[in-house]
Amino acid sequence: MNVFRTPITDLLDAHGVRYRLLRHAEAVFTVEAAARQRGVLLEEMVKSILLREAGQNGRYVMACVPGAERVAPKAVQTVLGEAWRRLHFASADEIQAVTGCVQGAVAPIGLPDDVPVIFDEAIGRLTRCNISSGDPLCGLELGAADLVRVAGGRLAAITEGSQ
């Protein structure tokens, strides 16, 4: 029985998704540090970046890119459609409020239903990937297809230089 539990692992368990716990020797808050501690390729790391729509009552979207890449907010906005205004990076307080996770330990699953999730198409080509468990002391390795399915996400070109 697994004694390490977070809302993220509970959700994966509920969906019958197999994953591997990758514990860290110390808390990590960057994909580079997490990849080093987990002994995995940076390209298999998934950066989960919360973006906020401009305006007083802006909506949120989770954009996920491979660890070595940078998200292109304009590309994410294009994927969402004309009804969405300009996107900005969410603040640390917004990240905590929307995801329930601290900045640097965000996973792209278990989000409110009104937060769409968009994965860069490169993630869809991976066999396995690594995400945060929601706890800076442990990561998770799982099938990329399982991640996209559980997140209810869609694939699109959303990294800088991919448009």
DAHU-V5321 format. One record per pair of residues at least 24 apart in sequence whose ideal C-beta (glycine too) atoms are under 7 Angstrom apart, sorted by the first residue. I is the first residue (numbers start at 1). GAP is how many residues later the second one is. Records with the same first field share a line. If there is no record, write none. Layout:
I->GAP, GAP
This chain:
4->134
6->127, 128, 129
7->93, 103, 127
8->99, 101, 102, 125, 126
9->124
11->98, 99, 139
12->130, 138
15->135
17->125, 129, 133
18->124
19->121, 122, 123
20->121
21->117, 119
22->108, 116, 117, 118, 119
23->114, 115
24->113, 114, 115
27->109, 110
28->108
29->75, 76, 107
30->74
31->36
34->105
35->32
38->92, 101
40->90
42->25, 26
43->24, 25
44->82, 84, 85, 86
45->85
46->62, 77, 83, 84, 85
48->58, 59, 60, 83
49->40
50->40, 44, 45, 48, 49, 56
51->25, 36, 37, 38, 39
52->35, 36, 38, 42
53->31, 32, 34
54->31, 32, 34
55->30
59->55
60->30, 38, 55
61->26, 54, 55, 57
62->46, 49, 53, 55
63->55, 95
64->44, 53, 54, 55, 56, 59
65->55, 93, 94
66->54, 56, 57
69->51, 90
70->89, 90
71->87, 88
72->86, 87, 88, 90, 91
75->82, 83, 87, 88
76->42, 82
79->39, 77, 79
80->36
101->31, 33
102->34
104->32
105->27, 29, 30, 31
106->26
107->24, 25, 26, 27
108->43, 45
109->41, 42
117->34, 35, 36
118->35, 36, 38, 40
119->29, 34, 36
120->37, 38, 39
121->34, 35, 36
124->24, 31
